[in-house]
Structure formats: C-alpha cells, structure tokens
C-alpha cells in the first residue's frame, strides 16, 4: 500500500490560529465599516467584498463613475485610519 503523496498530505485548510486571526480581522473590519457613512460602506462593500466594478456600482446606484471612485478611495483611507487606531 502506497501512502499519500506530499500534495495530498498537506492540508490547505486554515488552522486554529489562522482562523482566530481571520475572525478578529473580520470583526475589526465590520466594526470599522459601521463607522463609515451608509453610502461609503455600501459602495466599498460592493466593490471590495462583492467584486463589482466601479461602473457596475455607478450604473446600479445611478451615480457617476467618478463619484464611486472617489467614495471608494475615501472609504479606504478612513478604514485604514480606523483599523490602525483600533490595532
């Protein structure tokens, strides 16, 4: 009987430490998103978390591409500050 190959033996599942770190980061991001304006949080989430393009967001929310881009930029800046202050 032949044992598993090296590729089969290596697990790609996150271990308990990685899962705890990911959960903490997720909680911190969720809290920081709650501090953004409703529109910033919505646009940021659609773009970064759901993978929508700026054009898709602009069309769906009846906004200009430029407005969406600026909103994403400002949301990122604010989230960076909030996450730095929280960490």
N, CA and C atoms as a LAMMPS dump frame, in Angstrom:
ITEM: TIMESTEP
0
ITEM: NUMBER OF ATOMS
261
ITEM: BOX BOUNDS ff ff ff
-5.0000000000000000e+02 5.0000000000000000e+02
-5.0000000000000000e+02 5.0000000000000000e+02
-5.0000000000000000e+02 5.0000000000000000e+02
ITEM: ATOMS id mol type element x y z
1 1 1 N 0.852 -1.18 0
2 1 2 C 0 0 0
3 1 3 C 0.891 1.234 0
4 2 1 N 0.601 2.147 -0.877
5 2 2 C 1.376 3.372 -1.003
6 2 3 C 0.662 4.474 -0.227
7 3 1 N 1.441 5.286 0.53
8 3 2 C 0.874 6.383 1.321
9 3 3 C 0.516 7.551 0.428
10 4 1 N -0.086 8.57 1.023
11 4 2 C -0.486 9.736 0.239
12 4 3 C 0.732 10.498 -0.26
13 5 1 N 0.565 11.146 -1.401
14 5 2 C 1.652 11.964 -1.929
15 5 3 C 1.807 13.203 -1.048
16 6 1 N 2.909 13.911 -1.215
17 6 2 C 3.149 15.112 -0.419
18 6 3 C 2.033 16.133 -0.632
19 7 1 N 1.557 16.266 -1.854
20 7 2 C 0.488 17.224 -2.145
21 7 3 C -0.805 16.84 -1.44
22 8 1 N -1.072 15.552 -1.361
23 8 2 C -2.281 15.09 -0.691
24 8 3 C -2.172 15.21 0.826
25 9 1 N -0.979 15.088 1.358
26 9 2 C -0.776 15.105 2.791
27 9 3 C -0.836 16.513 3.37
28 10 1 N -0.553 17.514 2.56
29 10 2 C -0.555 18.892 3.037
30 10 3 C -1.98 19.427 2.998
31 11 1 N -2.442 19.882 4.134
32 11 2 C -3.795 20.424 4.221
33 11 3 C -3.795 21.898 3.829
34 12 1 N -4.793 22.285 3.057
35 12 2 C -4.924 23.694 2.691
36 12 3 C -5.885 24.412 3.63
37 13 1 N -6.504 23.679 4.546
38 13 2 C -7.425 24.3 5.494
39 13 3 C -6.644 25.116 6.514
40 14 1 N -7.221 26.25 6.879
41 14 2 C -6.584 27.106 7.874
42 14 3 C -6.642 26.433 9.236
43 15 1 N -5.56 26.564 9.972
44 15 2 C -5.502 26.017 11.317
45 15 3 C -6.222 26.921 12.299
46 16 1 N -6.278 26.52 13.553
47 16 2 C -6.994 27.306 14.56
48 16 3 C -6.453 28.721 14.732
49 17 1 N -5.144 28.894 14.66
50 17 2 C -4.559 30.23 14.824
51 17 3 C -4.967 31.118 13.656
52 18 1 N -4.851 30.612 12.435
53 18 2 C -5.23 31.387 11.26
54 18 3 C -6.711 31.739 11.283
55 19 1 N -7.539 30.795 11.732
56 19 2 C -8.976 31.058 11.811
57 19 3 C -9.278 32.14 12.84
58 20 1 N -8.579 32.121 13.97
59 20 2 C -8.784 33.133 15.009
60 20 3 C -8.364 34.512 14.512
61 21 1 N -7.224 34.577 13.819
62 21 2 C -6.74 35.849 13.28
63 21 3 C -7.726 36.376 12.246
64 22 1 N -8.203 35.511 11.366
65 22 2 C -9.163 35.927 10.334
66 22 3 C -10.47 36.408 10.972
67 23 1 N -10.929 35.733 11.994
68 23 2 C -12.163 36.133 12.672
69 23 3 C -11.994 37.492 13.343
70 24 1 N -10.84 37.718 13.976
71 24 2 C -10.59 39.006 14.629
72 24 3 C -10.546 40.125 13.592
73 25 1 N -9.85 39.881 12.487
74 25 2 C -9.771 40.896 11.433
75 25 3 C -11.151 41.178 10.852
76 26 1 N -11.937 40.139 10.668
77 26 2 C -13.282 40.3 10.141
78 26 3 C -14.129 41.146 11.095
79 27 1 N -14.014 40.891 12.386
80 27 2 C -14.76 41.663 13.383
81 27 3 C -14.321 43.122 13.374
82 28 1 N -13.011 43.355 13.282
83 28 2 C -12.494 44.722 13.264
84 28 3 C -12.946 45.471 12.007
85 29 1 N -12.917 44.771 10.866
86 29 2 C -13.355 45.393 9.618
87 29 3 C -14.845 45.71 9.673
88 30 1 N -15.625 44.793 10.198
89 30 2 C -17.068 45.012 10.311
90 30 3 C -17.352 46.228 11.197
91 31 1 N -16.641 46.343 12.312
92 31 2 C -16.822 47.491 13.21
93 31 3 C -16.405 48.794 12.52
94 32 1 N -15.296 48.754 11.789
95 32 2 C -14.82 49.952 11.085
96 32 3 C -15.802 50.348 9.987
97 33 1 N -16.344 49.377 9.261
98 33 2 C -17.331 49.678 8.224
99 33 3 C -18.562 50.355 8.832
100 34 1 N -18.891 49.972 10.065
101 34 2 C -20.026 50.574 10.749
102 34 3 C -19.808 52.038 11.082
103 35 1 N -18.556 52.5 11.039
104 35 2 C -18.245 53.893 11.333
105 35 3 C -18.227 54.771 10.067
106 36 1 N -18.3 54.141 8.908
107 36 2 C -18.392 54.898 7.66
108 36 3 C -19.823 55.36 7.464
109 37 1 N -19.994 56.318 6.557
110 37 2 C -21.366 56.687 6.201
111 37 3 C -22.008 55.479 5.517
112 38 1 N -23.324 55.452 5.52
113 38 2 C -24.029 54.323 4.913
114 38 3 C -23.655 54.163 3.438
115 39 1 N -23.562 55.283 2.717
116 39 2 C -23.238 55.235 1.289
117 39 3 C -21.808 54.738 1.067
118 40 1 N -20.846 55.233 1.881
119 40 2 C -19.454 54.778 1.755
120 40 3 C -19.359 53.275 2.016
121 41 1 N -19.999 52.817 3.069
122 41 2 C -19.945 51.393 3.421
123 41 3 C -20.554 50.541 2.311
124 42 1 N -21.671 50.994 1.758
125 42 2 C -22.332 50.247 0.69
126 42 3 C -21.437 50.148 -0.547
127 43 1 N -20.904 51.282 -0.985
128 43 2 C -20.076 51.304 -2.187
129 43 3 C -18.792 50.509 -1.979
130 44 1 N -18.138 50.691 -0.837
131 44 2 C -16.909 49.942 -0.539
132 44 3 C -17.188 48.441 -0.533
133 45 1 N -18.254 48.037 0.132
134 45 2 C -18.584 46.614 0.222
135 45 3 C -18.895 46.013 -1.141
136 46 1 N -19.653 46.74 -1.953
137 46 2 C -19.962 46.229 -3.282
138 46 3 C -18.702 46.055 -4.122
139 47 1 N -17.789 47.006 -4.004
140 47 2 C -16.573 46.955 -4.816
141 47 3 C -15.567 45.928 -4.287
142 48 1 N -15.229 46.039 -3.027
143 48 2 C -14.145 45.217 -2.484
144 48 3 C -14.619 43.827 -2.067
145 49 1 N -15.735 43.752 -1.396
146 49 2 C -16.184 42.459 -0.873
147 49 3 C -16.996 41.652 -1.882
148 50 1 N -17.739 42.349 -2.753
149 50 2 C -18.562 41.635 -3.729
150 50 3 C -17.957 41.605 -5.125
151 51 1 N -16.895 42.39 -5.331
152 51 2 C -16.189 42.342 -6.609
153 51 3 C -16.835 43.109 -7.75
154 52 1 N -17.748 44.012 -7.444
155 52 2 C -18.374 44.794 -8.506
156 52 3 C -17.387 45.829 -9.022
157 53 1 N -17.456 46.132 -10.296
158 53 2 C -16.627 47.189 -10.871
159 53 3 C -17.221 48.541 -10.494
160 54 1 N -16.404 49.573 -10.622
161 54 2 C -16.909 50.921 -10.346
162 54 3 C -18.067 51.265 -11.281
163 55 1 N -17.948 50.868 -12.522
164 55 2 C -19.013 51.145 -13.499
165 55 3 C -20.316 50.435 -13.108
166 56 1 N -20.219 49.172 -12.678
167 56 2 C -21.42 48.437 -12.256
168 56 3 C -22.111 49.132 -11.087
169 57 1 N -21.309 49.579 -10.127
170 57 2 C -21.874 50.269 -8.962
171 57 3 C -22.536 51.568 -9.404
172 58 1 N -21.842 52.334 -10.238
173 58 2 C -22.372 53.617 -10.709
174 58 3 C -23.703 53.42 -11.434
175 59 1 N -23.764 52.428 -12.292
176 59 2 C -24.995 52.177 -13.041
177 59 3 C -26.124 51.737 -12.118
178 60 1 N -25.801 50.82 -11.207
179 60 2 C -26.829 50.284 -10.307
180 60 3 C -27.363 51.348 -9.344
181 61 1 N -26.454 52.195 -8.828
182 61 2 C -26.854 53.197 -7.834
183 61 3 C -27.134 54.568 -8.451
184 62 1 N -27.093 54.628 -9.789
185 62 2 C -27.375 55.873 -10.518
186 62 3 C -26.461 57.013 -10.066
187 63 1 N -25.149 56.747 -10.144
188 63 2 C -24.115 57.716 -9.779
189 63 3 C -23.1 57.77 -10.905
190 64 1 N -22.206 58.749 -10.848
191 64 2 C -21.133 58.797 -11.839
192 64 3 C -20.009 57.86 -11.417
193 65 1 N -19.244 57.384 -12.397
194 65 2 C -18.075 56.55 -12.113
195 65 3 C -17.104 57.306 -11.206
196 66 1 N -16.96 58.61 -11.479
197 66 2 C -16.043 59.426 -10.7
198 66 3 C -16.459 59.473 -9.226
199 67 1 N -17.74 59.649 -8.967
200 67 2 C -18.236 59.691 -7.587
201 67 3 C -17.948 58.37 -6.88
202 68 1 N -18.197 57.281 -7.566
203 68 2 C -17.951 55.959 -6.981
204 68 3 C -16.465 55.792 -6.67
205 69 1 N -15.599 56.161 -7.604
206 69 2 C -14.156 56.038 -7.394
207 69 3 C -13.666 56.86 -6.215
208 70 1 N -14.141 58.089 -6.122
209 70 2 C -13.743 58.958 -5.009
210 70 3 C -14.252 58.39 -3.691
211 71 1 N -15.464 57.877 -3.695
212 71 2 C -16.043 57.311 -2.476
213 71 3 C -15.257 56.092 -2.009
214 72 1 N -14.859 55.238 -2.939
215 72 2 C -14.054 54.056 -2.584
216 72 3 C -12.713 54.501 -2.015
217 73 1 N -12.079 55.462 -2.652
218 73 2 C -10.792 55.971 -2.176
219 73 3 C -10.913 56.518 -0.75
220 74 1 N -11.92 57.346 -0.525
221 74 2 C -12.103 57.941 0.799
222 74 3 C -12.453 56.89 1.852
223 75 1 N -13.245 55.917 1.466
224 75 2 C -13.591 54.837 2.403
225 75 3 C -12.341 54.056 2.793
226 76 1 N -11.487 53.76 1.814
227 76 2 C -10.239 53.045 2.114
228 76 3 C -9.363 53.838 3.076
229 77 1 N -9.242 55.14 2.809
230 77 2 C -8.432 55.997 3.675
231 77 3 C -8.976 55.985 5.099
232 78 1 N -10.275 56.138 5.232
233 78 2 C -10.888 56.168 6.555
234 78 3 C -10.761 54.814 7.254
235 79 1 N -10.955 53.735 6.514
236 79 2 C -10.821 52.399 7.109
237 79 3 C -9.392 52.146 7.583
238 80 1 N -8.414 52.57 6.794
239 80 2 C -7.018 52.415 7.22
240 80 3 C -6.771 53.132 8.535
241 81 1 N -7.272 54.349 8.655
242 81 2 C -7.097 55.105 9.9
243 81 3 C -7.813 54.411 11.062
244 82 1 N -9.028 53.965 10.841
245 82 2 C -9.78 53.309 11.892
246 82 3 C -9.13 51.997 12.332
247 83 1 N -8.651 51.222 11.381
248 83 2 C -8.032 49.944 11.716
249 83 3 C -6.685 50.136 12.391
250 84 1 N -5.932 51.177 12.007
251 84 2 C -4.67 51.488 12.667
252 84 3 C -4.922 51.896 14.116
253 85 1 N -5.908 52.742 14.317
254 85 2 C -6.235 53.241 15.661
255 85 3 C -6.748 52.114 16.55
256 86 1 N -7.432 51.152 15.941
257 86 2 C -8.02 50.033 16.69
258 86 3 C -6.99 48.966 17.007
259 87 1 N -5.951 48.884 16.188
260 87 2 C -4.969 47.806 16.328
261 87 3 C -3.965 48.108 17.322
